[in-house]
Amino acid sequence: MDEIRSDDHKIKTENVKSDSCSQKLRKYFAEYCKDSSIHGIKYIGEQNRTLIEKFWWLTAITFALYYCIILMKAKSDPGIFNYTDYLYKKRRGQSMSKEE
């Protein structure tokens, strides 16, 4: 331990090895993932998971988020909504009218 004299007070400091920015980001991301309540995020940040497993969870979360956004956009119309018709028309490149 080193001692630093400042205003007649002795402050003890430890020789702390400073981490690089990427190491700090990795550490904070792992901590965020560990404490997140979003299902699947925890598995992306765990260090004992394989790269394939992490990729699987990232893909699953991305598709779920995409699906939720599509449903929210489709549900913005207060009328009755048929999601099957929406997907069918979207695949064919057609748009839905306000009456549908």
Buried (B, 14 or more C-beta within 10 A) or exposed (E): EEEEEEEEEEEEEEEEEEEEEEEEEBEEEBEEBEEEEEEBBBBBBEEEBEEEEBEBBBEEBEEEEEEEEBEEEBEEEEEEBEEEEBEEBEEEEEEBEEEE
